[in-house]
């Protein structure tokens, strides 16, 4: 009788799970576009530039959409990007953080700067520092109401918006300040030739180098290289956990509004120079400066719930908005262009909000 030894089958080796980087090329590209806001913004900028250049080649625009025009349009990027960075700070702080008063701070601080430099004869650098400090004081009021009193940011900054706007109007009986020193400030808004390679490129507005780039660098350093920046991201993500971890939640959120006010005060100097006049409606005329700043922040990838945002996203979003608006102005005759700019701004804001929500649901597992 023969005996056979039963064979024991080896356990099946489980097939490895496909990594998230594997899969069809289209899926990976979609993931990159939706999760990497920098990639999406770069693509959108290229699309806008190509679209309007094709329209220009077909004589559908009222003026050339060329590198010189694009470089000149960057003068509008200085205040928009700076206020976008201000909104980045307050939105990062979480708890519905938002600042509707940045435009009104620009108006009021601009009038204060007009008095100090244009009427009272203060030295320019002292007037700039004092105006920035005044903007910080206005931001501190917002921070106190939100962080220590507990007002919702939307209500608190809406109230201060009306207060600052009214003060800007009555402080000089609704009249702008256009004295010779203020008019001479227009020179700091001029375009300059870049060194070495400047002859091959269009002239760039001076404010890009003197105000915008320093602000971008400082905000990036604060968020990426300081303890305060890490605290700001932490409280924006979960302020309850941050409080249990011993972080100064109120103080951190308060400083976010204070810094946003300081940036708004610096923007006031920019607007006075661009208009060659301290105007009481500089930051609130039309749709005001708050809506474009919030749009730029959200489009740049800042999560409206707080805790997520990048400086580079804000900068690229600013370029997209500025060059889109510049093209729209050339696509319509008369005042129609400015109205379509507002339409485009609203569409972009809705698109950015939907994209943020889609990204969170699709790739973070949120339901």
PyMOL commands that set and color helices and strands:
alter all, ss='L'
color gray80, all
select helices_A, chain A and resi 25-35+37-57+67-73+75-92+102-119+124-149+153-170+180-189+198-200+207-225+227-237+239-244+249-275+288-299+311-331+336-363
alter helices_A, ss='H'
color red, helices_A
select strands_A, chain A and resi 191-192+204-205
alter strands_A, ss='S'
color yellow, strands_A
deselect
rebuild
show_as cartoon
